[in-house]
């Protein structure tokens, strides 16, 4: 049983069914969100303030140390320039100039200058000393500087000599000859006379150990470090001995330089977050001071504040939860009593019960309204029972009337079906009865026209031609009526066969050549090379073409043009094609509102008695039925005064069995 218990579904079900639970949860969430937001905002603002102040302090300390380092290097340069001026004046009696200058430098800063050298204007080292103060203080013997290395050495290609020869100061790269805690640098100044004439160079090897004393002055706690780096990122002085001679990667140096001007945050190689301050050393390109403090130490006060805020929030949530439960019970108790009474009324269906209430607040008003609703429902039920009885009586009467009407309507439909069938049968029978005398009239007229039984005078010949023309016209009308009646009666069958399309079109064109010649029309055909065989009822296909071409000839003015085109197009499905035919003329055209009317039976656009173009209006109607029986579609596009284009399509699918019209209008 316990394995099927789902606490999430249980809580969700409780929330859906209990207003008390919802109200308690809402009050709890409001208090929790408010207090949490207030606590978070306080901690966040405190953190921002600490970050700003620590970053500002670190940058100020870095700039202070940068100034001290710059002053220290400047004092060395000043000392060297001052000492170098002695090379441009005659030395004291029995005291060589190199010895005097080196002793003076060693006396001023014994621990700072590890070695000293003098190079003349030609790049030849004239003197070198790397001893102690006691050694340099021994008086020279004879005319030689016994403590100095007087051996000549060519240093004309030394970068220190070349730099100072141009009147510039020289600072070499920092080296660590005796280990990480012994950073040294070569400093050289030019020696010049009063006229700034280059006399030589004074070089000293400077011990930068004094810089350690400068950076150690800022180590106020165990997590704040001051570091000096050169242009390559190598640490040559740091309050943390472990960082001496270490190299900071270029990407991390770029990050420190960039972030120190904005957020002052830096992630070290050990993935610990530091607040940094960065300041370049003005006198040395690429040298910089970096002040860093662990964020955990700087934000320790904020962390304690966050813990206190969290504790307050938890305590407040407990208090709010207790208040929310009491308040929700006080509010929802009368509502629950009202719901119980309403459920009892719903279950029993009794509207005679009234719910008692004593409070005058919103719940009391709700109870009074509910009692009023019960009274209204009681009156409504009585009215509904009355109207139901009335409605049942009316429905019974109306049902009887509808039954009689449906029976009469069925009789009328049967009469209409019989009348429609009799009409189609009458038209078919009458068409057959008319064909026999018409064929006789046409046959005898042809015999008279051929003058087989004697010659005719011109007037008689003209009358015979009129009789023959009228008879043939009447026979065509009878044939159209007969075909249309067969279609409507569902008695027309299609005789499918596969035949070449070009000869069938040529036969129709030959039949209409005389009619086109009378109006001097140009009658042409353009059939695509890939359209050869089609599967259709050949006689009905010729009838479709004949109707469309004769219609185009009839409505095309003198010396016009009628063209039939045929091509093979895709049917929209892979591997299936259809034959598309178009009959185009430059005749009178049809307006847009009459494009559907022309396909209706016994309808023409011009219905006046004295219309110019005669006809029964059956040709296009029959043509449309024949195309649709083949499974195709016929369309027309026309513009008055420009011409018309009738297009129809026939599937190019060979059938295994004869296909009859399956349209519901022509069902067998």
C-alpha positions as CSV (number, residue, x, y, z in Angstrom):
1,X,0.0,0.0,0.0
2,X,2.8,2.4,0.9
3,X,4.6,1.7,-2.4
4,X,1.7,3.1,-4.3
5,X,1.6,6.3,-2.2
6,X,2.5,9.4,-4.3
7,X,3.1,12.5,-2.2
8,X,3.0,14.9,-5.2
9,X,-0.4,13.6,-6.4
10,X,-1.6,13.7,-2.8
11,X,-0.6,17.4,-2.3
12,X,-2.0,18.3,-5.8
13,X,-5.3,16.5,-4.9
14,X,-5.4,18.4,-1.6
15,X,-4.9,21.7,-3.3
16,X,-7.6,21.0,-5.8
17,X,-10.2,20.1,-3.1
18,X,-9.4,22.5,-0.2
19,X,-9.7,26.3,-0.2
20,X,-8.1,26.2,3.2
21,X,-5.0,24.5,1.9
22,X,-4.8,26.9,-1.1
23,X,-5.2,29.9,1.2
24,X,-2.5,28.6,3.6
25,X,-0.1,27.9,0.8
26,X,-0.7,31.3,-0.8
27,X,0.0,33.1,2.5
28,X,3.1,31.0,3.1
29,X,4.4,31.7,-0.4
30,X,3.8,35.4,-0.1
31,X,5.7,35.6,3.1
32,X,8.4,33.3,1.9
33,X,8.9,35.2,-1.4
34,X,8.8,38.6,0.3
35,X,11.3,37.7,3.1
36,X,13.6,35.7,0.7
37,X,13.6,38.6,-1.7
38,X,14.4,41.1,1.1
39,X,17.2,38.9,2.4
40,X,18.6,38.2,-1.0
41,X,18.5,41.9,-1.9
42,X,20.3,42.8,1.3
43,X,23.0,40.2,0.8
44,X,23.4,41.2,-2.9
45,X,23.7,44.9,-2.1
46,X,26.2,44.2,0.6
47,X,28.2,42.0,-1.8
48,X,28.2,44.8,-4.4
49,X,29.3,47.3,-1.9
50,X,32.1,45.1,-0.7
51,X,33.2,44.3,-4.2
52,X,33.3,48.0,-5.1
53,X,35.2,49.0,-1.9
54,X,37.7,46.1,-2.1
55,X,38.3,46.8,-5.8
56,X,38.8,50.5,-5.2
57,X,41.2,49.8,-2.2
58,X,43.2,47.3,-4.2
59,X,43.6,49.7,-7.1
60,X,44.7,52.5,-4.8
61,X,47.2,50.3,-3.1
62,X,48.5,49.1,-6.4
63,X,49.0,52.7,-7.6
64,X,50.8,53.5,-4.3
65,X,53.2,50.7,-4.7
66,X,53.6,51.5,-8.3
67,X,54.7,55.0,-7.3
68,X,57.1,53.6,-4.7
69,X,58.7,51.2,-7.2
70,X,59.0,54.0,-9.8
71,X,60.6,56.3,-7.2
72,X,63.0,53.5,-6.2
73,X,64.1,52.9,-9.8
74,X,64.3,56.7,-10.3
75,X,66.6,57.0,-7.3
76,X,68.9,54.4,-8.8
77,X,69.0,56.2,-12.1
78,X,69.7,59.5,-10.4
79,X,72.5,57.9,-8.3
80,X,74.1,56.5,-11.4
81,X,73.8,59.8,-13.3
82,X,75.3,61.7,-10.4
83,X,78.1,59.2,-10.0
84,X,78.7,59.1,-13.7
85,X,79.4,62.9,-13.7
86,X,82.7,62.1,-12.0
87,X,84.0,60.5,-15.1
88,X,83.8,63.9,-16.9
89,X,86.0,65.7,-14.2
90,X,89.7,65.0,-13.2
91,X,90.0,62.6,-10.3
92,X,91.7,63.6,-7.0
93,X,95.4,63.0,-6.5
94,X,96.4,59.3,-6.5
95,X,92.7,58.3,-6.8
96,X,91.6,56.9,-10.2
97,X,88.1,58.0,-11.3
98,X,86.7,54.4,-11.6
99,X,87.8,53.5,-8.2
100,X,86.3,56.7,-6.7
101,X,83.0,56.2,-8.5
102,X,82.6,52.5,-7.6
103,X,83.5,53.2,-4.0
104,X,80.9,56.0,-3.8
105,X,78.2,53.8,-5.3
106,X,79.0,50.9,-3.0
107,X,79.0,53.2,0.0
108,X,75.6,54.6,-0.8
109,X,73.9,51.2,-1.4
110,X,76.1,48.3,-0.6
111,X,73.4,45.6,-0.8
112,X,71.8,47.2,-3.9
113,X,74.7,47.2,-6.4
114,X,76.1,43.8,-6.8
115,X,78.6,44.7,-9.6
116,X,79.7,47.8,-11.5
117,X,81.4,48.5,-14.8
118,X,82.6,51.4,-16.9
119,X,82.6,51.3,-20.7
120,X,84.4,54.1,-22.6
121,X,83.0,55.8,-25.7
122,X,84.5,53.1,-28.0
123,X,82.7,50.3,-26.3
124,X,85.7,49.0,-24.4
125,X,85.1,48.0,-20.7
126,X,87.8,49.9,-18.8
127,X,86.9,48.9,-15.2
128,X,84.8,46.2,-13.4
129,X,84.2,45.6,-9.7
130,X,82.1,42.9,-8.0
131,X,83.4,42.9,-4.4
132,X,82.2,44.1,-1.0
133,X,82.3,47.5,0.6
134,X,85.3,46.4,2.7
135,X,87.2,45.4,-0.4
136,X,86.5,48.6,-2.2
137,X,87.5,50.7,0.9
138,X,91.0,49.3,0.9
139,X,93.3,52.0,-0.5
140,X,94.7,51.4,-3.9
141,X,98.4,50.5,-4.2
142,X,100.6,52.3,-6.6
143,X,99.1,53.9,-9.6
144,X,96.8,51.0,-10.3
145,X,93.3,50.4,-8.9
146,X,94.2,47.1,-7.1
147,X,90.5,46.3,-6.3
148,X,89.3,46.8,-9.9
149,X,89.4,44.5,-12.9
150,X,91.3,46.6,-15.4
151,X,91.4,44.0,-18.1
152,X,90.0,45.4,-21.3
153,X,86.9,43.8,-22.8
154,X,85.2,44.7,-26.0
155,X,81.4,45.4,-25.3
156,X,80.7,47.5,-28.4
157,X,77.8,45.1,-29.3
158,X,76.3,44.9,-25.9
159,X,72.7,46.3,-25.8
160,X,73.5,48.4,-22.7
161,X,76.3,50.2,-24.5
162,X,74.3,50.6,-27.7
163,X,71.3,52.0,-25.8
164,X,73.3,54.5,-23.7
165,X,75.4,55.5,-26.7
166,X,72.1,57.0,-28.1
167,X,71.6,59.0,-24.9
168,X,68.9,56.6,-23.4
169,X,68.7,54.7,-20.2
170,X,69.0,50.9,-20.3
171,X,67.2,48.4,-18.2
172,X,67.8,44.7,-18.9
173,X,65.4,41.8,-18.4
174,X,65.1,40.6,-14.8
175,X,67.1,37.5,-14.0
176,X,67.4,35.2,-11.0
177,X,71.1,34.1,-10.8
178,X,71.0,32.7,-7.3
179,X,67.4,31.4,-7.1
180,X,63.9,32.7,-7.0
181,X,64.6,35.1,-4.2
182,X,67.4,36.9,-5.9
183,X,66.0,39.1,-8.7
184,X,68.6,41.3,-10.4
185,X,68.6,43.7,-13.3
186,X,71.3,45.5,-15.3
187,X,70.9,49.3,-15.3
188,X,73.0,51.6,-17.5
189,X,73.2,55.3,-17.9
190,X,75.2,57.4,-20.4
191,X,78.2,59.4,-19.2
192,X,78.3,62.8,-20.8
193,X,80.2,66.0,-20.4
194,X,78.7,69.5,-20.0
195,X,78.1,69.7,-23.8
196,X,76.2,66.3,-23.7
197,X,79.1,64.6,-25.5
198,X,79.0,60.9,-25.0
199,X,82.0,59.8,-22.9
200,X,81.0,56.2,-22.0
201,X,78.5,54.1,-20.1
202,X,78.2,53.3,-16.4
203,X,76.6,49.9,-15.7
204,X,75.5,48.4,-12.4
205,X,73.9,45.0,-11.5
206,X,71.0,46.0,-9.2
207,X,69.7,43.6,-6.6
208,X,65.9,44.1,-6.5
209,X,65.5,42.4,-3.1
210,X,64.6,45.8,-1.7
211,X,61.3,45.6,-3.7
212,X,60.3,42.7,-1.4
213,X,60.3,45.1,1.5
214,X,57.9,47.4,-0.4
215,X,55.4,44.7,-1.4
216,X,55.4,43.1,2.1
217,X,54.1,46.4,3.6
218,X,50.6,45.6,2.2
219,X,50.2,42.1,3.6
220,X,47.4,43.0,6.1
221,X,46.0,39.5,6.2
222,X,46.7,36.0,5.1
223,X,44.8,36.3,1.8
224,X,46.0,39.7,0.4
225,X,49.1,39.5,-1.8
226,X,51.1,42.2,-3.6
227,X,53.0,41.1,-6.7
228,X,55.4,42.9,-9.1
229,X,55.6,41.5,-12.7
230,X,57.7,42.4,-15.6
231,X,56.7,42.7,-19.3
232,X,56.8,38.9,-19.7
233,X,54.5,38.3,-16.8
234,X,57.3,37.0,-14.6
235,X,56.9,37.7,-10.8
236,X,60.1,39.4,-9.5
237,X,58.8,40.5,-6.1
238,X,55.8,39.2,-4.1
239,X,54.6,39.1,-0.6
240,X,54.1,35.4,-1.2
241,X,57.5,33.7,-1.5
242,X,56.0,30.8,-3.4
243,X,55.2,33.1,-6.3
244,X,58.8,34.3,-6.8
245,X,60.1,33.7,-10.4
246,X,56.7,32.3,-11.4
247,X,55.2,33.3,-14.7
248,X,51.6,34.5,-15.1
249,X,50.2,33.3,-18.6
250,X,49.5,36.1,-21.1
251,X,45.7,35.3,-21.2
252,X,45.4,35.6,-17.4
253,X,47.4,38.9,-17.4
254,X,45.0,40.2,-20.1
255,X,42.1,39.1,-17.9
256,X,43.5,40.9,-14.8
257,X,44.2,44.1,-16.8
258,X,40.7,44.1,-18.3
259,X,38.7,43.1,-15.2
260,X,40.6,45.2,-12.8
261,X,39.1,48.3,-14.5
262,X,35.5,47.0,-14.1
263,X,34.4,44.2,-11.8
264,X,37.9,43.6,-10.2
265,X,37.3,39.9,-10.1
266,X,39.9,37.3,-11.2
267,X,39.8,33.5,-11.2
268,X,43.3,32.1,-10.4
269,X,44.8,28.9,-11.8
270,X,43.5,27.0,-8.7
271,X,39.9,28.1,-9.6
272,X,39.7,30.3,-6.6
273,X,38.1,33.8,-7.0
274,X,40.2,36.9,-6.2
275,X,39.6,40.6,-6.0
276,X,42.4,42.3,-7.9
277,X,43.9,45.8,-8.3
278,X,46.2,46.5,-11.2
279,X,48.5,49.5,-11.8
280,X,51.3,49.8,-14.3
281,X,54.8,51.1,-13.3
282,X,55.2,54.3,-15.3
283,X,59.0,54.2,-15.6
284,X,59.1,50.6,-17.0
285,X,57.0,49.6,-19.9
286,X,55.2,46.3,-19.2
287,X,56.0,46.3,-15.4
288,X,53.0,46.3,-13.2
289,X,51.7,45.9,-9.6
290,X,49.0,43.4,-8.9
291,X,47.1,43.4,-5.5
292,X,45.0,40.4,-5.0
293,X,42.7,39.3,-2.1
294,X,40.8,36.0,-1.8
295,X,37.1,36.7,-2.3
296,X,36.3,34.2,0.4
297,X,38.1,36.4,2.9
298,X,36.8,39.7,1.6
299,X,33.2,38.4,1.6
300,X,33.4,36.6,5.0
301,X,31.2,39.4,6.5
302,X,28.7,39.1,3.7
303,X,28.6,35.3,4.2
304,X,27.9,35.7,7.9
305,X,25.1,38.2,7.0
306,X,23.7,35.7,4.5
307,X,23.6,33.0,7.3
308,X,21.9,35.4,9.6
309,X,19.4,36.4,6.9
310,X,18.6,32.8,6.1
311,X,18.0,32.0,9.8
312,X,15.6,34.9,10.1
313,X,13.8,33.8,6.9
314,X,13.4,30.2,8.2
315,X,12.1,31.5,11.6
316,X,9.7,33.9,9.9
317,X,8.5,31.2,7.6
318,X,7.6,29.0,10.6
319,X,5.7,31.9,12.2
320,X,3.9,32.8,9.0
321,X,3.0,29.1,8.5
322,X,1.3,29.0,11.9
323,X,-0.5,32.3,11.2
324,X,-1.6,31.1,7.7
325,X,-3.1,27.9,9.0
326,X,-5.1,29.7,11.8
327,X,-6.3,32.4,9.4
328,X,-7.3,29.9,6.6
329,X,-9.3,27.9,9.1
330,X,-11.1,31.0,10.4
331,X,-12.0,32.0,6.8
332,X,-12.9,28.7,5.3
333,X,-14.9,27.1,8.2
334,X,-18.2,28.8,7.3
335,X,-17.6,28.2,3.6
336,X,-17.1,24.5,4.3
337,X,-20.4,24.4,6.3
338,X,-22.1,26.1,3.4
339,X,-20.6,23.6,0.9
340,X,-21.8,20.7,3.1
341,X,-25.4,22.0,3.1
342,X,-25.3,22.7,-0.6
343,X,-24.0,19.1,-1.2
344,X,-26.9,17.7,0.9
345,X,-29.4,19.7,-1.2
346,X,-27.8,18.5,-4.4
347,X,-27.8,14.8,-3.3
348,X,-31.4,14.7,-2.0
349,X,-32.8,17.1,-4.7
350,X,-34.9,18.8,-2.0
351,X,-35.4,22.5,-2.5
352,X,-37.4,22.9,0.8
353,X,-34.3,23.4,3.0
354,X,-32.9,26.8,4.1
355,X,-29.4,27.2,5.4
356,X,-29.1,29.0,8.7
357,X,-26.5,31.8,9.2
358,X,-25.6,34.3,11.8
359,X,-22.6,36.3,10.5
360,X,-23.1,39.6,8.7
361,X,-19.9,39.5,6.7
362,X,-19.3,38.3,3.1
363,X,-19.9,34.7,4.0
364,X,-23.3,35.6,5.6
365,X,-24.2,37.5,2.4
366,X,-23.2,34.4,0.4
367,X,-25.4,32.2,2.5
368,X,-28.4,34.6,2.1
369,X,-27.9,34.7,-1.6
370,X,-27.7,30.9,-1.7
371,X,-31.0,30.7,0.2
372,X,-32.6,33.1,-2.3
373,X,-31.2,31.0,-5.1
374,X,-32.9,27.9,-3.6
375,X,-36.3,29.8,-3.6
376,X,-35.8,30.9,-7.2
377,X,-34.9,27.3,-8.2
378,X,-38.1,26.1,-6.5
379,X,-40.2,28.5,-8.6
380,X,-38.2,27.7,-11.7
381,X,-38.8,23.9,-11.2
382,X,-42.5,24.5,-11.0
383,X,-42.5,26.6,-14.1
384,X,-40.4,24.0,-16.0
385,X,-42.7,21.2,-15.0
386,X,-45.6,23.2,-16.5
387,X,-43.8,24.1,-19.7
388,X,-42.6,20.5,-20.1
389,X,-46.1,19.3,-20.1
390,X,-47.1,21.9,-22.7
391,X,-44.0,21.1,-24.8
392,X,-44.7,17.4,-24.8
393,X,-48.2,18.1,-26.1
394,X,-46.9,20.4,-28.8
395,X,-44.2,17.9,-29.8
396,X,-46.7,15.1,-30.1
397,X,-48.9,17.3,-32.4
398,X,-45.9,18.5,-34.5
399,X,-44.6,14.9,-34.8
400,X,-47.9,13.8,-36.2
401,X,-47.9,16.7,-38.7
402,X,-44.3,16.0,-39.8
403,X,-45.2,12.4,-40.4
404,X,-48.0,13.4,-42.7
405,X,-45.7,15.9,-44.5
406,X,-42.9,13.4,-45.0
407,X,-45.3,10.9,-46.5
408,X,-46.6,13.5,-48.9
409,X,-43.0,14.6,-49.7
410,X,-42.1,11.0,-50.5
411,X,-45.0,10.7,-52.9
412,X,-44.0,14.0,-54.6
413,X,-40.4,12.8,-55.0
414,X,-41.5,9.5,-56.5
415,X,-43.7,11.4,-59.0
416,X,-40.8,13.7,-59.9
417,X,-38.5,10.7,-60.5
418,X,-41.1,9.1,-62.7
419,X,-41.7,12.4,-64.6
420,X,-37.9,12.8,-65.1
421,X,-37.6,9.2,-66.3
422,X,-40.6,9.6,-68.6
423,X,-39.0,12.9,-70.0
424,X,-35.7,11.2,-70.7
425,X,-37.4,8.2,-72.3
426,X,-39.7,10.5,-74.3
427,X,-36.7,12.5,-75.6
428,X,-34.9,9.3,-76.5
429,X,-37.9,7.8,-78.3
430,X,-38.8,11.0,-80.1
431,X,-35.1,11.4,-81.2
432,X,-35.2,8.0,-82.7
433,X,-38.6,8.7,-84.4
434,X,-37.2,12.0,-85.8
435,X,-34.0,10.4,-87.1
436,X,-35.8,8.1,-89.6
437,X,-37.6,10.8,-91.6
438,X,-34.6,13.2,-91.3
439,X,-32.3,10.6,-92.7
440,X,-34.7,10.1,-95.6
441,X,-34.9,13.8,-96.3
442,X,-31.1,14.1,-96.2
443,X,-30.7,11.1,-98.4
444,X,-33.2,12.2,-101.1
445,X,-31.8,15.8,-100.9
446,X,-28.3,14.4,-101.6
447,X,-29.7,12.4,-104.6
448,X,-31.3,15.5,-106.0
449,X,-28.2,17.5,-105.3
450,X,-26.1,15.0,-107.3
451,X,-28.8,15.3,-110.2
452,X,-28.9,11.5,-110.7
453,X,-32.4,11.7,-112.1
454,X,-32.1,14.8,-114.2
455,X,-30.7,18.3,-114.1
456,X,-32.0,21.1,-111.9
457,X,-32.2,24.7,-112.7
458,X,-30.4,27.1,-110.4
459,X,-33.4,27.9,-108.3
460,X,-34.2,24.3,-107.7
461,X,-30.5,23.5,-106.9
462,X,-30.5,26.4,-104.3
463,X,-33.7,25.0,-102.7
464,X,-32.2,21.5,-102.6
465,X,-29.1,22.9,-100.9
466,X,-31.2,24.7,-98.3
467,X,-33.2,21.5,-97.6
468,X,-30.0,19.5,-97.2
469,X,-28.3,22.0,-94.9
470,X,-31.4,22.4,-92.7
471,X,-31.8,18.6,-92.5
472,X,-28.3,18.0,-91.4
473,X,-28.6,20.8,-88.9
474,X,-31.7,19.4,-87.5
475,X,-30.1,15.9,-87.4
476,X,-27.2,17.3,-85.3
477,X,-29.7,18.9,-82.9
478,X,-31.6,15.6,-82.6
479,X,-28.3,13.7,-82.0
480,X,-27.3,16.2,-79.2
481,X,-30.7,15.9,-77.5
482,X,-30.4,12.1,-77.8
483,X,-26.9,12.0,-76.3
484,X,-27.8,14.4,-73.5
485,X,-30.9,12.4,-72.6
486,X,-28.7,9.2,-72.5
487,X,-26.3,10.9,-70.2
488,X,-29.0,12.1,-67.9
489,X,-30.7,8.7,-67.9
490,X,-27.4,7.0,-67.2
491,X,-27.6,4.9,-70.3
492,X,-24.5,6.2,-72.2
493,X,-21.5,3.9,-72.2
494,X,-18.0,4.7,-73.2
495,X,-16.1,2.3,-75.5
496,X,-12.5,2.6,-74.4
497,X,-9.7,2.0,-76.9
498,X,-6.1,3.1,-77.4
499,X,-5.6,5.1,-80.6
500,X,-3.2,7.7,-82.0
501,X,-4.4,11.2,-81.2
502,X,-3.1,13.0,-84.3
503,X,-5.2,11.2,-86.9
504,X,-8.3,11.7,-84.8
505,X,-7.7,15.5,-84.6
506,X,-7.0,15.5,-88.4
507,X,-10.3,13.9,-89.1
508,X,-12.2,16.6,-87.1
509,X,-10.2,19.4,-88.8
510,X,-11.0,18.0,-92.2
511,X,-14.7,17.9,-91.3
512,X,-14.6,21.5,-90.3
513,X,-12.3,22.8,-93.1
514,X,-15.2,23.8,-95.3
515,X,-17.0,25.7,-92.5
516,X,-13.7,27.5,-91.6
517,X,-13.0,28.3,-95.3
518,X,-16.4,30.1,-95.7
519,X,-15.3,32.6,-93.0
520,X,-11.6,32.6,-94.3
521,X,-10.4,31.4,-90.9
522,X,-6.9,30.0,-90.2
523,X,-7.4,26.5,-88.6
524,X,-4.2,25.1,-87.2
525,X,-3.1,22.2,-84.8
526,X,0.0,21.9,-82.7
527,X,0.5,18.6,-80.9
528,X,3.6,17.9,-78.8
529,X,5.9,15.1,-79.9
530,X,5.5,13.1,-76.6
531,X,1.7,13.0,-77.0
532,X,1.0,10.0,-79.2
533,X,-1.4,7.4,-77.9
534,X,-4.3,8.0,-75.6
535,X,-7.0,5.7,-74.1
536,X,-10.5,7.0,-74.6
537,X,-13.8,6.6,-76.5
538,X,-12.6,7.6,-79.9
539,X,-16.0,8.7,-81.3
540,X,-16.7,10.7,-78.1
541,X,-13.2,12.2,-78.2
542,X,-13.9,13.4,-81.8
543,X,-17.3,14.7,-80.7
544,X,-15.7,16.8,-77.9
545,X,-13.2,18.3,-80.4
546,X,-15.9,18.8,-83.0
547,X,-18.1,20.7,-80.5
548,X,-15.3,22.9,-79.3
549,X,-13.9,23.7,-82.7
550,X,-17.3,24.3,-84.3
551,X,-18.2,26.6,-81.4
552,X,-14.9,28.5,-81.9
553,X,-15.5,28.8,-85.6
554,X,-19.1,30.0,-85.1
555,X,-18.0,32.8,-82.7
556,X,-14.8,33.9,-84.5
557,X,-15.3,36.8,-87.0
558,X,-14.2,36.8,-90.6
559,X,-10.4,36.1,-91.3
560,X,-9.9,35.1,-87.7
561,X,-7.8,32.3,-86.3
562,X,-8.6,29.0,-84.4
563,X,-5.9,26.8,-83.0
564,X,-5.9,23.5,-81.2
565,X,-2.9,22.5,-79.0
566,X,-2.1,19.2,-77.2
567,X,0.6,18.3,-74.8
568,X,1.5,15.8,-72.1
569,X,1.7,17.1,-68.5
570,X,2.2,15.6,-65.0
571,X,-0.9,14.5,-63.1
572,X,0.6,15.5,-59.7
573,X,1.6,11.9,-58.8
574,X,4.9,10.2,-59.5
575,X,4.8,8.4,-62.9
576,X,1.3,9.6,-63.9
577,X,0.6,12.0,-66.8
578,X,-2.5,13.4,-68.5
579,X,-3.2,14.7,-71.9
580,X,-4.0,18.4,-72.0
581,X,-5.9,20.0,-75.0
582,X,-6.6,23.6,-75.7
583,X,-8.9,25.2,-78.3
584,X,-8.1,28.9,-78.7
585,X,-9.8,31.5,-80.9
586,X,-9.7,35.3,-81.2
587,X,-13.5,35.6,-81.4
588,X,-16.0,37.7,-79.5
589,X,-15.1,36.2,-76.1
590,X,-17.3,35.8,-73.0
591,X,-17.5,38.0,-69.9
592,X,-16.5,36.6,-66.5
593,X,-20.0,36.4,-65.1
594,X,-21.2,34.1,-68.0
595,X,-18.3,31.6,-67.9
596,X,-20.3,29.0,-65.9
597,X,-23.6,29.8,-67.7
598,X,-22.3,28.6,-71.1
599,X,-22.0,25.0,-69.8
600,X,-25.7,24.8,-68.8
601,X,-28.2,22.9,-70.9
602,X,-30.3,25.1,-73.3
603,X,-28.5,28.2,-72.1
604,X,-26.7,30.8,-74.2
605,X,-25.2,34.1,-73.3
606,X,-27.4,35.9,-75.9
607,X,-31.0,34.8,-75.2
608,X,-32.8,37.4,-77.3
609,X,-35.1,36.3,-80.1
610,X,-33.0,38.1,-82.7
611,X,-29.7,36.9,-81.5
612,X,-26.8,36.8,-84.1
613,X,-25.5,33.3,-83.3
614,X,-28.1,30.5,-83.5
615,X,-28.0,27.3,-81.5
616,X,-29.8,25.2,-78.8
617,X,-27.1,25.6,-76.1
618,X,-26.5,21.9,-75.8
619,X,-23.1,21.6,-77.4
620,X,-21.0,22.8,-74.4
621,X,-23.2,21.1,-71.9
622,X,-22.8,17.8,-73.6
623,X,-19.1,18.4,-74.1
624,X,-18.6,19.0,-70.4
625,X,-20.6,15.7,-69.5
626,X,-18.4,13.7,-72.0
627,X,-15.1,15.1,-70.6
628,X,-16.2,14.3,-67.0
629,X,-17.3,10.8,-68.0
630,X,-13.7,10.3,-69.2
631,X,-12.5,11.4,-65.7
632,X,-11.2,14.7,-67.0
633,X,-12.0,18.3,-66.5
634,X,-12.9,21.2,-68.8
635,X,-12.2,24.9,-68.1
636,X,-12.5,28.1,-70.0
637,X,-10.7,31.5,-69.9
638,X,-12.0,34.3,-71.9
639,X,-12.0,38.1,-72.4
640,X,-14.6,40.0,-74.3
641,X,-13.3,41.3,-77.7
642,X,-10.0,39.3,-77.3
643,X,-11.0,35.6,-77.6
644,X,-11.6,32.4,-75.6
645,X,-9.5,29.4,-74.7
646,X,-11.3,26.1,-73.8
647,X,-9.0,23.5,-72.2
648,X,-9.8,19.9,-71.2
649,X,-7.7,17.1,-69.8
650,X,-8.0,13.3,-70.3
651,X,-6.1,10.7,-68.2
652,X,-3.5,8.7,-70.1
653,X,-4.1,5.5,-68.0
654,X,-4.9,2.4,-70.0
655,X,-7.8,0.5,-68.4
656,X,-8.2,-3.2,-68.1
657,X,-12.0,-3.2,-68.3
658,X,-14.5,-0.8,-70.0
659,X,-15.3,2.1,-67.7
660,X,-18.8,3.6,-67.5
661,X,-19.9,6.9,-66.0
662,X,-19.7,6.7,-62.2
663,X,-20.9,10.3,-61.5
664,X,-23.9,10.3,-59.2
665,X,-25.8,12.4,-61.8
666,X,-25.4,9.8,-64.5
667,X,-25.6,6.5,-62.4
668,X,-26.9,3.5,-64.3
